Protein backbone atom coordinates (compact mmCIF):
# COMPACT_ATOMS: atom_id res chain seq x y z
CA UNK A 1 0.00 0.00 0.00
CA UNK A 2 1.46 3.35 -1.02
CA UNK A 3 2.20 5.69 1.88
CA UNK A 4 3.65 8.59 -0.11
CA UNK A 5 5.31 9.63 -3.33
CA UNK A 6 7.52 12.61 -2.64
CA UNK A 7 10.71 14.37 -3.64
CA UNK A 8 13.62 13.37 -1.40
CA UNK A 9 14.28 16.91 -0.07
CA UNK A 10 10.60 17.53 0.77
CA UNK A 11 10.74 14.56 3.16
CA UNK A 12 14.33 14.89 4.42
CA UNK A 13 13.99 18.47 5.70
CA UNK A 14 11.00 17.85 8.04
CA UNK A 15 12.49 14.49 9.07
CA UNK A 16 15.74 16.20 10.14
CA UNK A 17 13.71 18.69 12.20
CA UNK A 18 12.25 15.89 14.37
CA UNK A 19 15.16 13.42 14.60
CA UNK A 20 17.45 15.68 16.67
CA UNK A 21 15.81 14.53 19.92
CA UNK A 22 15.86 10.80 19.08
CA UNK A 23 18.30 8.90 21.30
CA UNK A 24 20.58 6.34 19.63
CA UNK A 25 20.10 3.80 22.38
CA UNK A 26 16.90 3.56 24.34
CA UNK A 27 15.30 1.05 26.67
CA UNK A 28 12.08 1.40 24.63
CA UNK A 29 12.92 0.50 20.99
CA UNK A 30 9.93 2.50 19.68
CA UNK A 31 11.53 5.74 20.98
CA UNK A 32 14.23 5.31 18.33
CA UNK A 33 11.44 5.51 15.75
CA UNK A 34 9.61 8.37 14.11
CA UNK A 35 5.82 8.26 13.85
CA UNK A 36 4.76 8.73 10.22
CA UNK A 37 1.08 9.50 9.64
CA UNK A 38 -0.63 10.21 6.32
CA UNK A 39 -3.80 12.23 6.71
CA UNK A 40 -5.29 13.13 3.33
CA UNK A 41 -2.65 15.20 1.52
CA UNK A 42 -0.39 15.77 4.54
CA UNK A 43 2.39 13.54 5.88
CA UNK A 44 2.90 14.14 9.62
CA UNK A 45 6.18 13.24 11.37
CA UNK A 46 6.52 13.04 15.17
CA UNK A 47 9.45 12.06 17.41
CA UNK A 48 9.65 11.97 21.22
CA UNK A 49 11.94 10.97 24.10
CA UNK A 50 9.04 11.13 26.61
CA UNK A 51 10.19 14.59 27.82
CA UNK A 52 10.23 16.47 24.49
CA UNK A 53 8.12 15.97 21.38
CA UNK A 54 8.80 17.48 17.96
CA UNK A 55 6.12 17.37 15.26
CA UNK A 56 6.18 18.62 11.69
CA UNK A 57 4.50 17.89 8.38
CA UNK A 58 5.00 18.00 4.65
CA UNK A 59 2.45 18.42 1.87
CA UNK A 60 2.12 15.49 -0.54
CA UNK A 61 0.27 17.69 -3.03
CA UNK A 62 -2.68 15.36 -3.40
CA UNK A 63 -4.71 13.03 -1.22
CA UNK A 64 -3.83 9.40 -1.87
CA UNK A 65 -6.20 6.80 -0.51
CA UNK A 66 -6.98 5.97 3.09
CA UNK A 67 -5.08 7.38 6.08
CA UNK A 68 -2.06 5.35 7.17
CA UNK A 69 0.28 5.42 10.18
CA UNK A 70 3.39 3.52 11.30
CA UNK A 71 6.69 4.03 13.11
CA UNK A 72 10.12 3.41 11.56
CA UNK A 73 13.74 3.92 12.61
CA UNK A 74 14.31 7.69 12.47
CA UNK A 75 18.06 7.54 11.90
CA UNK A 76 17.97 4.77 9.26
CA UNK A 77 15.30 6.57 7.24
CA UNK A 78 17.21 9.84 7.53
CA UNK A 79 20.52 8.24 6.44
CA UNK A 80 18.85 6.54 3.46
CA UNK A 81 17.32 9.82 2.29
CA UNK A 82 20.61 11.67 2.79
CA UNK A 83 22.41 9.08 0.65
CA UNK A 84 19.94 9.45 -2.24
CA UNK A 85 20.63 12.02 -4.99
CA UNK A 86 19.21 15.52 -4.43
CA UNK A 87 15.70 16.03 -5.81
CA UNK A 88 15.32 12.26 -6.33
CA UNK A 89 11.72 11.07 -6.60
CA UNK A 90 11.03 8.76 -3.66
CA UNK A 91 8.17 6.33 -3.05
CA UNK A 92 7.22 4.93 0.37
CA UNK A 93 5.22 1.68 0.39
CA UNK A 94 3.86 -0.31 3.35
CA UNK A 95 3.68 -4.09 3.13
CA UNK A 96 3.86 -6.89 5.74
CA UNK A 97 5.03 -4.65 8.62
CA UNK A 98 7.80 -3.26 6.42
CA UNK A 99 8.33 0.20 4.96
CA UNK A 100 9.85 0.03 1.49
CA UNK A 101 11.72 3.12 0.30
CA UNK A 102 12.15 3.19 -3.48
CA UNK A 103 14.07 5.68 -5.58
CA UNK A 104 15.32 4.96 -9.09
CA UNK A 105 16.80 1.44 -8.91
CA UNK A 106 17.38 1.60 -5.15
CA UNK A 107 15.23 -0.41 -2.73
CA UNK A 108 15.32 -0.37 1.09
CA UNK A 109 13.07 -2.47 3.32
CA UNK A 110 12.79 -1.19 6.88
CA UNK A 111 11.15 -2.84 9.89
CA UNK A 112 8.19 -0.96 11.38
CA UNK A 113 6.43 -0.95 14.76
CA UNK A 114 2.71 -0.20 15.25
CA UNK A 115 1.71 3.47 15.47
CA UNK A 116 -0.68 2.57 18.31
CA UNK A 117 2.33 1.77 20.55
CA UNK A 118 3.95 5.19 20.01
CA UNK A 119 4.00 7.09 23.36
CA UNK A 120 3.13 10.70 22.51
CA UNK A 121 3.09 13.41 25.19
CA UNK A 122 -0.15 13.82 27.11
CA UNK A 123 -2.64 16.52 26.08
CA UNK A 124 -1.31 19.72 27.75
CA UNK A 125 -4.76 21.08 28.53
CA UNK A 126 -5.67 24.78 28.44
CA UNK A 127 -3.04 27.36 27.49
CA UNK A 128 -2.14 29.71 30.40
CA UNK A 129 -0.09 32.20 28.38
CA UNK A 130 0.68 32.82 24.72
CA UNK A 131 3.15 35.24 23.10
CA UNK A 132 4.46 35.76 19.58
CA UNK A 133 7.88 37.02 18.56
CA UNK A 134 10.31 36.77 15.64
CA UNK A 135 12.24 33.48 15.62
CA UNK A 136 15.50 35.46 15.71
CA UNK A 137 14.61 37.02 19.08
CA UNK A 138 14.27 33.75 20.98
CA UNK A 139 17.16 32.13 19.09
CA UNK A 140 19.54 34.98 19.98
CA UNK A 141 18.40 35.00 23.62
CA UNK A 142 19.01 31.25 23.99
CA UNK A 143 22.46 31.44 22.37
CA UNK A 144 23.42 34.29 24.72
CA UNK A 145 22.82 32.25 27.89
CA UNK A 146 22.56 28.48 27.22
CA UNK A 147 26.28 27.73 27.82
CA UNK A 148 25.75 28.57 31.53
CA UNK A 149 23.30 25.69 32.09
CA UNK A 150 24.48 22.92 34.41
CA UNK A 151 25.09 19.40 33.13
CA UNK A 152 23.84 16.48 35.26
CA UNK A 153 23.84 18.57 38.45
CA UNK A 154 22.17 16.98 41.48
CA UNK A 155 20.24 20.28 41.72
CA UNK A 156 18.11 19.20 38.76
CA UNK A 157 16.50 22.65 38.33
CA UNK A 158 19.92 24.00 37.24
CA UNK A 159 20.04 21.50 34.32
CA UNK A 160 17.87 23.84 32.30
CA UNK A 161 16.99 27.44 31.59
CA UNK A 162 14.55 29.81 33.27
CA UNK A 163 12.14 31.40 30.76
CA UNK A 164 10.21 34.39 32.07
CA UNK A 165 7.32 36.15 30.34
CA UNK A 166 6.72 39.33 32.29
CA UNK A 167 5.26 42.73 31.50
CA UNK A 168 6.21 43.45 27.93
CA UNK A 169 9.38 41.36 27.74
CA UNK A 170 10.82 37.86 27.55
CA UNK A 171 13.77 37.00 29.82
CA UNK A 172 16.09 33.98 29.96
CA UNK A 173 18.43 32.98 32.79
CA UNK A 174 20.89 30.08 33.10
CA UNK A 175 23.30 29.19 35.91
CA UNK A 176 25.38 26.23 37.09
CA UNK A 177 26.11 27.77 40.49
CA UNK A 178 29.54 29.10 39.40
CA UNK A 179 28.41 31.58 36.73
CA UNK A 180 25.10 33.07 35.61
CA UNK A 181 23.86 34.46 32.26
CA UNK A 182 20.86 36.76 31.91
CA UNK A 183 19.35 38.27 28.75
CA UNK A 184 16.04 39.98 27.94
CA UNK A 185 14.17 41.43 24.98
CA UNK A 186 11.06 43.66 24.79
CA UNK A 187 8.03 42.09 23.12
CA UNK A 188 5.60 44.98 22.91
CA UNK A 189 2.84 42.74 24.34
CA UNK A 190 1.77 43.06 27.97
CA UNK A 191 1.77 39.68 29.64
CA UNK A 192 0.96 38.24 33.07
CA UNK A 193 4.12 36.94 34.73
CA UNK A 194 4.91 33.31 33.88
CA UNK A 195 8.11 31.50 34.86
CA UNK A 196 9.04 28.03 33.59
CA UNK A 197 12.27 25.99 33.65
CA UNK A 198 12.98 24.40 30.27
CA UNK A 199 15.10 21.20 30.18
CA UNK A 200 18.64 21.53 28.82
CA UNK A 201 17.96 19.22 25.85
CA UNK A 202 14.92 21.24 24.74
CA UNK A 203 16.93 24.49 24.92
CA UNK A 204 19.78 23.08 22.81
CA UNK A 205 17.32 21.67 20.26
CA UNK A 206 15.50 25.01 19.98
CA UNK A 207 18.85 26.73 19.42
CA UNK A 208 19.43 24.44 16.42
CA UNK A 209 15.92 24.54 14.94
CA UNK A 210 15.06 28.25 15.24
CA UNK A 211 15.92 30.32 12.17
CA UNK A 212 17.87 33.57 12.15
CA UNK A 213 14.85 35.32 10.63
CA UNK A 214 11.99 37.68 11.43
CA UNK A 215 9.44 34.94 10.71
CA UNK A 216 6.94 34.81 13.58
CA UNK A 217 6.80 32.06 16.19
CA UNK A 218 4.49 31.46 19.15
CA UNK A 219 5.27 30.32 22.69
CA UNK A 220 2.41 28.71 24.64
CA UNK A 221 2.69 27.91 28.34
CA UNK A 222 0.50 25.13 29.78
CA UNK A 223 0.31 23.61 33.25
CA UNK A 224 3.29 21.28 32.89
CA UNK A 225 4.38 21.83 29.28
CA UNK A 226 5.53 24.58 26.92
CA UNK A 227 4.95 24.52 23.16
CA UNK A 228 7.07 26.41 20.61
CA UNK A 229 5.54 26.68 17.12
CA UNK A 230 7.60 28.01 14.21
CA UNK A 231 8.26 27.30 10.54
CA UNK A 232 5.91 24.29 10.40
CA UNK A 233 7.52 22.75 13.52
CA UNK A 234 5.86 22.22 16.93
CA UNK A 235 8.31 21.50 19.75
CA UNK A 236 6.59 20.60 23.02
CA UNK A 237 8.58 20.05 26.20
CA UNK A 238 7.78 19.12 29.77
CA UNK A 239 8.72 21.74 32.37
CA UNK A 240 11.28 21.03 35.10
CA UNK A 241 9.42 21.18 38.42
CA UNK A 242 11.61 23.09 40.86
CA UNK A 243 12.54 26.47 42.36
CA UNK A 244 15.10 28.36 40.30
CA UNK A 245 17.57 30.50 42.31
CA UNK A 246 16.75 34.22 42.68
CA UNK A 247 18.96 35.60 39.93
CA UNK A 248 18.31 39.23 40.95
CA UNK A 249 20.34 38.68 44.14
CA UNK A 250 23.31 37.34 42.14
CA UNK A 251 23.67 40.18 39.61
CA UNK A 252 25.74 43.05 41.13
CA UNK A 253 24.35 46.58 40.71
CA UNK A 254 26.91 48.82 42.43
CA UNK A 255 30.37 47.90 41.08
CA UNK A 256 32.61 50.95 40.61
CA UNK A 257 35.82 49.34 39.29
CA UNK A 258 35.36 48.74 35.58
CA UNK A 259 36.93 48.90 32.15
CA UNK A 260 35.90 48.33 28.52
CA UNK A 261 38.07 46.14 26.29
CA UNK A 262 38.04 44.74 22.76
CA UNK A 263 36.32 41.34 22.95
CA UNK A 264 38.47 39.65 20.30
CA UNK A 265 41.78 40.83 21.81
CA UNK A 266 40.72 39.58 25.24
CA UNK A 267 39.44 36.27 23.82
CA UNK A 268 42.68 35.60 21.89
CA UNK A 269 44.84 36.44 24.94
CA UNK A 270 42.82 34.03 27.11
CA UNK A 271 42.96 31.31 24.44
CA UNK A 272 46.77 31.56 24.36
CA UNK A 273 47.07 31.62 28.16
CA UNK A 274 44.71 28.63 28.48
CA UNK A 275 47.28 26.41 26.73
CA UNK A 276 49.35 26.39 29.95
CA UNK A 277 46.47 26.41 32.44
CA UNK A 278 46.00 23.61 34.96
CA UNK A 279 43.87 20.99 33.12
CA UNK A 280 41.89 20.13 36.25
CA UNK A 281 41.27 23.54 37.85
CA UNK A 282 41.50 25.75 34.73
CA UNK A 283 42.45 28.81 36.79
CA UNK A 284 43.53 32.19 35.38
CA UNK A 285 44.73 35.23 37.34
CA UNK A 286 43.67 38.74 36.37
CA UNK A 287 45.99 41.41 37.76
CA UNK A 288 44.63 44.89 37.19
CA UNK A 289 46.54 48.15 37.60
CA UNK A 290 46.16 51.61 36.05
CA UNK A 291 45.35 51.16 32.32
CA UNK A 292 46.62 47.56 32.34
CA UNK A 293 45.38 43.97 32.63
CA UNK A 294 47.88 41.15 33.16
CA UNK A 295 46.64 37.61 32.57
CA UNK A 296 48.57 34.65 34.01
CA UNK A 297 48.10 30.86 33.84
CA UNK A 298 50.30 28.19 35.44
CA UNK A 299 50.14 24.39 35.56
CA UNK A 300 51.53 21.47 37.60
CA UNK A 301 54.76 21.43 35.54
CA UNK A 302 55.53 24.98 36.76
CA UNK A 303 54.98 26.28 33.22
CA UNK A 304 53.54 29.77 32.91
CA UNK A 305 51.78 31.91 30.30
CA UNK A 306 51.51 35.68 30.65
CA UNK A 307 49.60 38.20 28.57
CA UNK A 308 49.28 41.95 29.03
CA UNK A 309 46.56 44.19 27.59
CA UNK A 310 45.97 47.92 27.70
CA UNK A 311 42.70 48.92 29.36
CA UNK A 312 40.80 51.96 30.58
CA UNK A 313 41.00 50.67 34.18
CA UNK A 314 41.44 53.48 36.70
CA UNK A 315 40.70 51.78 40.03
CA UNK A 316 43.03 50.42 42.70
CA UNK A 317 45.24 47.41 41.94
CA UNK A 318 43.25 44.16 41.97
CA UNK A 319 44.28 40.49 41.74
CA UNK A 320 41.42 38.02 41.11
CA UNK A 321 41.28 34.38 39.98
CA UNK A 322 38.66 32.87 37.65
CA UNK A 323 37.90 29.64 35.81
CA UNK A 324 39.23 30.41 32.33
CA UNK A 325 36.64 28.16 30.63
CA UNK A 326 33.82 30.34 31.97
CA UNK A 327 35.47 33.45 30.48
CA UNK A 328 36.08 31.78 27.10
CA UNK A 329 32.43 30.62 27.02
CA UNK A 330 30.98 34.11 27.29
CA UNK A 331 33.50 35.73 24.91
CA UNK A 332 32.82 33.04 22.29
CA UNK A 333 29.04 33.48 22.52
CA UNK A 334 28.63 37.25 22.48
CA UNK A 335 29.42 38.92 19.19
CA UNK A 336 29.98 42.58 20.03
CA UNK A 337 33.16 44.53 19.38
CA UNK A 338 33.73 45.43 23.05
CA UNK A 339 32.80 44.04 26.45
CA UNK A 340 32.76 45.81 29.80
CA UNK A 341 34.17 44.13 32.92
CA UNK A 342 33.19 45.38 36.40
CA UNK A 343 34.53 44.34 39.83
CA UNK A 344 33.89 44.71 43.55
CA UNK A 345 36.99 43.39 45.35
CA UNK A 346 39.33 40.38 45.14
CA UNK A 347 36.66 38.10 46.68
CA UNK A 348 33.71 39.31 44.58
CA UNK A 349 32.29 38.06 41.31
CA UNK A 350 33.01 39.78 37.98
CA UNK A 351 30.15 41.29 35.97
CA UNK A 352 30.48 41.29 32.17
CA UNK A 353 28.11 43.51 30.18
CA UNK A 354 27.83 44.63 26.56
CA UNK A 355 27.94 48.35 25.66
CA UNK A 356 25.42 47.83 22.82
CA UNK A 357 23.05 45.47 24.67
CA UNK A 358 21.79 46.83 28.00
CA UNK A 359 19.74 43.67 28.59
CA UNK A 360 22.66 41.22 28.95
CA UNK A 361 24.50 40.27 32.17
CA UNK A 362 27.13 37.62 32.83
CA UNK A 363 28.31 36.99 36.39
CA UNK A 364 31.28 34.72 37.10
CA UNK A 365 32.37 33.77 40.64
CA UNK A 366 36.04 34.18 41.65
CA UNK A 367 38.26 31.19 42.48
CA UNK A 368 41.32 30.85 44.70
CA UNK A 369 44.52 30.23 42.73
C-alpha distance (Angstrom), angle and dihedral (degrees) to the residues before:
residue distance angle dihedral
X1 . . .
X2 3.80 . .
X3 3.80 114.4 .
X4 3.81 98.1 178.7
X5 3.77 145.8 -22.8
X6 3.77 108.6 -150.3
X7 3.78 144.4 147.8
X8 3.80 111.6 -95.1
X9 3.84 95.4 -119.0
X10 3.83 93.4 48.9
X11 3.82 88.6 60.3
X12 3.82 99.9 34.3
X13 3.81 96.2 56.4
X14 3.85 97.1 55.5
X15 3.81 90.1 39.2
X16 3.83 90.8 55.7
X17 3.81 89.4 50.6
X18 3.83 91.9 60.4
X19 3.83 102.5 34.9
X20 3.82 96.0 67.3
X21 3.82 91.6 85.2
X22 3.82 95.6 46.0
X23 3.82 111.5 111.3
X24 3.81 117.4 -135.7
X25 3.78 93.2 -137.8
X26 3.76 121.8 31.3
X27 3.78 136.2 165.2
X28 3.82 88.0 -131.5
X29 3.84 107.5 57.7
X30 3.83 91.9 -157.0
X31 3.84 90.0 64.5
X32 3.81 87.8 68.1
X33 3.80 87.1 60.3
X34 3.78 133.6 82.8
X35 3.80 119.3 -133.8
X36 3.81 109.8 -125.5
X37 3.81 116.1 -166.0
X38 3.80 127.2 177.4
X39 3.78 112.7 -155.8
X40 3.80 111.3 175.6
X41 3.81 106.3 -60.6
X42 3.82 96.5 -11.9
X43 3.81 128.6 86.0
X44 3.82 110.6 -154.0
X45 3.82 121.6 -158.3
X46 3.83 122.9 -165.5
X47 3.82 131.7 176.9
X48 3.82 129.2 178.6
X49 3.81 142.2 174.7
X50 3.84 91.6 -164.6
X51 3.83 90.8 -100.5
X52 3.82 100.0 55.5
X53 3.79 130.1 29.6
X54 3.80 125.8 -166.7
X55 3.81 120.0 -167.4
X56 3.78 130.4 -178.9
X57 3.79 138.9 154.0
X58 3.76 143.3 -150.6
X59 3.80 129.8 -151.5
X60 3.81 115.8 -117.1
X61 3.80 90.7 -164.2
X62 3.78 95.1 -127.2
X63 3.78 138.0 36.3
X64 3.79 111.4 -104.3
X65 3.78 116.8 -165.7
X66 3.78 128.6 -65.8
X67 3.81 124.3 -8.8
X68 3.80 115.2 -89.0
X69 3.81 134.9 -170.0
X70 3.81 136.4 -177.5
X71 3.80 141.4 143.5
X72 3.81 124.4 -119.3
X73 3.81 136.2 174.5
X74 3.81 105.2 -72.2
X75 3.80 96.5 -154.4
X76 3.82 96.3 44.4
X77 3.80 92.3 50.1
X78 3.80 90.6 46.6
X79 3.83 93.1 49.1
X80 3.82 91.8 48.3
X81 3.81 91.8 51.5
X82 3.81 91.7 45.7
X83 3.81 90.2 52.8
X84 3.82 93.3 52.2
X85 3.83 119.5 90.2
X86 3.81 116.3 -89.7
X87 3.81 114.4 -90.2
X88 3.83 90.4 12.3
X89 3.80 114.3 159.5
X90 3.81 108.0 -116.4
X91 3.80 130.6 -165.7
X92 3.82 124.5 -161.3
X93 3.82 116.5 -158.5
X94 3.81 129.4 -179.0
X95 3.79 119.6 -146.6
X96 3.83 133.5 151.2
X97 3.83 95.7 -11.3
X98 3.79 90.2 -50.8
X99 3.79 131.4 112.4
X100 3.79 111.6 -143.5
X101 3.81 116.6 -157.2
X102 3.80 112.5 -161.3
X103 3.78 128.4 -174.9
X104 3.80 123.8 158.7
X105 3.81 105.1 -43.9
X106 3.82 93.8 -22.9
X107 3.82 121.1 107.8
X108 3.82 127.8 -175.7
X109 3.80 124.3 -180.0
X110 3.80 114.1 -160.5
X111 3.80 129.0 -171.6
X112 3.81 115.5 -117.2
X113 3.81 135.2 -158.7
X114 3.83 124.2 -149.4
X115 3.81 116.7 -84.2
X116 3.82 88.9 -138.2
X117 3.83 89.5 68.2
X118 3.82 93.7 54.5
X119 3.84 109.0 114.6
X120 3.81 105.9 -139.8
X121 3.81 121.4 -177.1
X122 3.79 116.2 -86.8
X123 3.81 120.1 -97.5
X124 3.84 104.3 -82.4
X125 3.80 94.2 -143.4
X126 3.81 124.1 -144.8
X127 3.80 119.9 0.6
X128 3.85 112.8 -114.2
X129 3.80 97.1 -169.9
X130 3.79 136.9 8.1
X131 3.81 130.2 -172.3
X132 3.79 134.8 170.0
X133 3.79 127.4 -148.7
X134 3.81 139.5 153.4
X135 3.81 112.7 -78.3
X136 3.81 89.1 -122.6
X137 3.81 92.2 61.5
X138 3.81 96.2 58.8
X139 3.82 92.7 37.0
X140 3.81 92.3 54.4
X141 3.81 92.4 45.1
X142 3.82 92.3 52.2
X143 3.81 93.1 47.2
X144 3.82 90.1 50.6
X145 3.82 94.1 58.4
X146 3.84 113.0 15.0
X147 3.85 95.7 92.7
X148 3.85 88.5 68.1
X149 3.82 93.7 63.2
X150 3.80 115.9 113.7
X151 3.80 121.2 -114.6
X152 3.82 117.9 -137.0
X153 3.82 92.8 -22.9
X154 3.81 116.0 169.8
X155 3.83 84.9 -128.8
X156 3.81 89.4 75.2
X157 3.83 93.8 -169.5
X158 3.83 88.6 67.6
X159 3.85 90.8 59.2
X160 3.78 89.2 81.8
X161 3.78 145.6 33.3
X162 3.79 131.3 -86.5
X163 3.82 111.9 -127.0
X164 3.80 114.9 -165.7
X165 3.80 126.5 -170.7
X166 3.78 105.9 -169.1
X167 3.79 135.3 154.1
X168 3.77 105.8 -34.0
X169 3.80 98.7 -27.1
X170 3.80 145.9 73.6
X171 3.82 118.1 -134.7
X172 3.80 132.1 -170.5
X173 3.81 127.6 -164.7
X174 3.82 131.0 -178.1
X175 3.81 130.2 177.8
X176 3.80 139.1 164.2
X177 3.80 93.7 -167.2
X178 3.84 93.4 -97.4
X179 3.82 99.1 64.3
X180 3.80 136.1 10.7
X181 3.82 133.0 -152.9
X182 3.80 123.8 -160.8
X183 3.81 129.1 -179.1
X184 3.81 134.2 165.2
X185 3.80 139.9 -176.4
X186 3.83 131.3 -166.7
X187 3.81 115.3 -116.0
X188 3.78 102.8 -172.8
X189 3.83 89.6 -131.9
X190 3.79 120.9 103.1
X191 3.77 110.5 -129.5
X192 3.80 137.6 -179.3
X193 3.80 110.3 -112.6
X194 3.81 113.6 -88.6
X195 3.81 124.8 172.5
X196 3.81 123.6 -171.4
X197 3.82 133.4 167.0
X198 3.80 111.5 -134.1
X199 3.84 118.1 -154.2
X200 3.81 116.7 -108.3
X201 3.82 93.4 -116.4
X202 3.82 92.7 53.5
X203 3.82 91.1 49.7
X204 3.82 93.0 50.9
X205 3.81 91.4 46.5
X206 3.82 91.8 50.2
X207 3.80 89.3 50.5
X208 3.82 88.8 57.3
X209 3.81 98.5 41.7
X210 3.82 101.5 43.1
X211 3.79 114.6 92.2
X212 3.79 126.1 -130.1
X213 3.81 89.3 -119.8
X214 3.80 143.0 104.9
X215 3.81 91.0 -115.9
X216 3.81 108.7 131.4
X217 3.79 124.6 -107.5
X218 3.80 132.4 -178.5
X219 3.80 130.5 -137.4
X220 3.81 116.5 -157.6
X221 3.80 122.0 -171.2
X222 3.82 118.6 -154.9
X223 3.80 131.7 176.3
X224 3.81 96.8 -80.8
X225 3.82 103.0 -3.2
X226 3.80 141.2 58.1
X227 3.80 123.8 -151.3
X228 3.81 124.6 -155.9
X229 3.82 115.0 -165.7
X230 3.80 120.4 -170.5
X231 3.79 140.2 138.6
X232 3.82 94.4 -0.9
X233 3.83 91.7 -49.8
X234 3.83 126.7 114.0
X235 3.81 113.9 -164.7
X236 3.81 112.9 -173.6
X237 3.79 121.0 -175.5
X238 3.78 135.8 -179.2
X239 3.81 115.2 -118.0
X240 3.82 121.9 -117.7
X241 3.80 106.8 -115.4
X242 3.80 107.3 -137.1
X243 3.81 147.1 91.0
X244 3.79 113.1 -85.6
X245 3.84 115.4 -146.0
X246 3.82 117.1 -96.6
X247 3.79 99.1 -98.2
X248 3.83 93.0 -172.0
X249 3.83 89.7 69.6
X250 3.82 91.6 52.7
X251 3.82 99.0 51.5
X252 3.85 110.0 83.5
X253 3.81 116.8 -133.1
X254 3.81 104.4 -179.8
X255 3.82 107.9 50.3
X256 3.82 112.4 141.6
X257 3.83 101.5 179.7
X258 3.78 107.4 81.6
X259 3.78 146.3 138.3
X260 3.81 138.3 -175.3
X261 3.81 119.5 -131.1
X262 3.79 138.9 175.9
X263 3.81 106.8 -90.7
X264 3.81 96.2 -144.4
X265 3.82 94.4 48.5
X266 3.81 90.8 50.3
X267 3.82 92.4 45.1
X268 3.83 93.2 50.5
X269 3.82 92.3 47.3
X270 3.81 91.0 51.3
X271 3.82 91.9 46.1
X272 3.82 90.1 54.5
X273 3.81 93.4 44.9
X274 3.82 91.2 47.8
X275 3.82 90.2 65.6
X276 3.83 88.8 74.9
X277 3.81 98.0 35.3
X278 3.80 121.5 119.8
X279 3.84 104.7 -88.0
X280 3.80 93.0 -142.2
X281 3.82 103.1 41.3
X282 3.83 99.4 25.2
X283 3.81 92.1 -155.6
X284 3.82 125.5 172.9
X285 3.81 127.4 -175.5
X286 3.79 121.3 -139.8
X287 3.81 112.6 -159.9
X288 3.78 111.8 -171.9
X289 3.79 126.5 -166.9
X290 3.81 133.4 154.0
X291 3.84 107.9 -41.1
X292 3.81 92.1 -18.2
X293 3.81 141.5 97.1
X294 3.80 119.8 -168.3
X295 3.80 117.1 -165.1
X296 3.81 119.9 -161.6
X297 3.82 133.7 -178.4
X298 3.81 127.5 179.6
X299 3.81 133.6 178.5
X300 3.82 139.7 -161.0
X301 3.83 91.6 -84.1
X302 3.83 89.5 62.3
X303 3.81 89.6 -112.0
X304 3.78 116.4 147.4
X305 3.81 138.5 -161.5
X306 3.80 121.9 -163.4
X307 3.79 130.3 -172.9
X308 3.79 129.4 178.1
X309 3.81 126.7 -159.7
X310 3.78 133.0 -177.2
X311 3.80 113.8 -119.5
X312 3.79 141.5 171.5
X313 3.83 90.4 -115.8
X314 3.81 112.3 143.9
X315 3.80 103.0 166.3
X316 3.80 131.0 99.7
X317 3.81 120.0 -66.5
X318 3.81 111.6 -76.2
X319 3.82 132.6 -172.6
X320 3.84 115.2 -167.2
X321 3.82 133.6 164.6
X322 3.82 125.7 -142.6
X323 3.79 140.4 172.9
X324 3.80 101.6 -97.5
X325 3.83 92.8 -149.4
X326 3.81 90.4 62.3
X327 3.82 90.6 53.3
X328 3.82 93.3 46.9
X329 3.83 89.8 49.6
X330 3.79 94.9 58.0
X331 3.82 95.4 40.9
X332 3.81 90.7 50.7
X333 3.81 93.1 50.0
X334 3.80 102.9 45.2
X335 3.77 115.2 69.8
X336 3.79 105.5 -161.3
X337 3.79 125.8 120.5
X338 3.82 94.8 -120.5
X339 3.79 137.6 24.7
X340 3.79 128.6 -160.2
X341 3.81 120.8 -136.2
X342 3.83 120.3 -161.1
X343 3.82 129.6 -173.2
X344 3.79 142.6 -170.1
X345 3.82 107.1 -168.0
X346 3.82 138.0 -44.9
X347 3.83 91.0 -74.2
X348 3.81 97.5 45.6
X349 3.78 131.6 91.6
X350 3.81 122.5 -100.9
X351 3.81 119.9 -118.0
X352 3.81 117.5 -148.6
X353 3.81 117.7 -165.4
X354 3.80 135.6 170.2
X355 3.83 120.7 -120.6
X356 3.83 91.3 -144.6
X357 3.83 97.7 42.1
X358 3.81 114.0 53.9
X359 3.82 91.0 180.0
X360 3.83 97.6 66.1
X361 3.83 127.2 89.7
X362 3.79 130.8 172.3
X363 3.80 119.5 -174.0
X364 3.80 121.0 -171.3
X365 3.82 123.0 -174.7
X366 3.82 119.5 -129.6
X367 3.82 122.2 -114.1
X368 3.80 131.8 -153.1
X369 3.81 112.8 -110.9
